[in-house]
Structure formats: structure tokens, C-alpha cells
Amino acid sequence: MHPFGYLRADSLEAALGADAERAVFIAGGTCLVDLMRLGVMKPERLIDLNRLSLDRVVETEQGVSIGALVRNSALAEHTAIRTRYRALSEALLSGASPQLRNRATVGGNLMQRTRCAYFRNSFPRCNKLVPGSGCAAFDGENREHAILGGSEHCIAVHPSDMCVAMVAFEAQIRLRSKQGERVVPIGEFHLLPGRRPDVETVLAPGEIITEVMLPAVPFFARSRYVKARDRASYEFALASAAVALDVVGGTIRAARVALGGVGTKPWRSREAEQILMGRAPNGPAFEEAARAALAQVAPRPHNAFKVVLAQKTLVRALEQAANA
Ligand code: SF4
């Protein structure tokens, strides 16, 4: 492993004041340490955030506030999340292994990096690693890659389950830096690859994720997360869907739809949501919504199967939410 400096911060101020712009923050380390061992990430310096008081889940009138250091397992089991944001609990429990969920944090999950094998193995042609070097996956092995949101420069899929549910729930992310504080909607936090796939989020150097806020929306309790993958556990999504339905008098009054495993970022489908509005919660509406959600796909030779898989996954999630 590449040598690096290490600082354990006792406060947010200490973390931000410690030449933070040139450092990488570490919490659970379940993604970062992997990539450091592989030699993909070579930070000069780590700032350990584990001692900061950012590990609480608090219910407020506005919704639920989640500290960035809350562990994935604790969040999944929290009563407020299980009852008011069920798809988020299901998404968290579908990811990784119990040991990893005990360690991984909410902030780290937001920063999770792609599983593209070319990227993780420092392949010479990878624009995410070396801008301008090319994309080996574009005409290479691309079975697991994105069919939505890609560019000719990168088609790496976003790996997180948690983020998909948070996109459906319109989470807000609070960020702190030396300059102050700002709040970013999760839909704007992750970036499309475009010409710069190496820039993955709007997080600036030296900026720390401190909190995720979920709004209080009663119908989010009627939500589901469905995940299709190669094996039943400890596996990333080939396609997943987080949905929430507001059904009144046999009619869908509002809907939230987000897809995972298919996009270069956690993928909100407003097209599908529009189609569901005012419709009866049944097969014809669900199938039309699923076709709309996948209408703009750009599959590569090995991953065209994801189009139908994602449609069926979305229909199943909508059926489960409707029957909840
Ligand atoms: Fe690199 Fe993205 Fe291409 Fe994978 S898909 S090789 S991460 S540029």
C-alpha cells in the first residue's frame, strides 16, 4: 500500500482545520481501504472522522435527520426508518454483508465508488483513473455497466443501494467546509460522467458530509425496494428499484420511482412517476411506467438484458408497494 499520513480528528473543527483540502476523509473505510489496497486510490493523508458526534438518527417535525457516521446496520434497524421509509431499510439490508453493514457509514455510502473491474484493477484505459486514457469497458466487458446516463467516456454503474432509496425520498445532504455550510439535494450530489468521469460528486476538496435529511412525507411509509442480482446476498444490483406510492380511493395520487444497478448515478425516473399519477395501481399502469423509465437507455453489447430486467424489477416493486 502507498504510504500515507494519518490524523484522528476529535472535532469537526479539527478535521476541517487540518489541511483538509489535501486529505481524504475516512470513516468506515469499507470502500476506501479496498481501493487503497488495490493501489487505485493513493491519498497522501487520511483524516479519520470516527470520533465526531455525527452518529445519531433524530426524528424531527421536518422528517428524520441522519448523522453521516450512522452505520448502515443501525440505520436499517432504526424504527423510524423501518416504519416511515421502509424502502431505505430494505435497500440497506440488501447491500454487502452484516459485517460490512456494521462498519459502513451513511456518508461513506454516498461516496461509494464504482465496481467497474477495469477501474478497480488500474487498467491503462480508464478515463475515471486517468482522464483522456479511454474507456476499456465501452467495447470490452460491460455486462454490469450502466444503460442510463453513460457517455462515450464512461459507462460505470453506480453501486449503492442506499442512495437509490434516498433519491426516491428526495433526501438533502448537509455539507460543511471551512467556508461554511451548504445543503445539496441528493439528485444533484452525484454527477453524470460526461467528459469528466473522474469527478463523481459535487463535494469540494476539504468538504465533509455531516448529515442526511429525509423529509416527512406520510406515503413514504408505503415504499419498497426490490433488487435483482446474480446471487441472493453479498452482491451488487444488476437492477433495482425503490418506489413509494400514495394511493387514495383506488387512484395513485403521487409516486416516487428510482432505479439502481442501471445508471451512472442513482436514477430518479420522473417519467415513470408522471405516468403513474391519476392511474389505478395495477399492471397496465406499472408496465407503462416501467417502459417510460427505461425509454432512454443506451445498452452495450453485454448488458442489453438489463433493459427488461430493470422493467420487471420496477413492476415488482410497484406491485409490492401497491399491495402494502
Ligand atoms: Fe473506467 Fe468508466 Fe470505462 Fe470503467 S466504464 S473503464 S470506470 S472509464
Residues whose N, C-alpha, C, O or C-beta is under 5 A from the ligand:
A	BS01	SF4	C116 Y118 F119 R125 C126 N127 K128 G134 C135 A136 A137 H153 C154 I155 A156
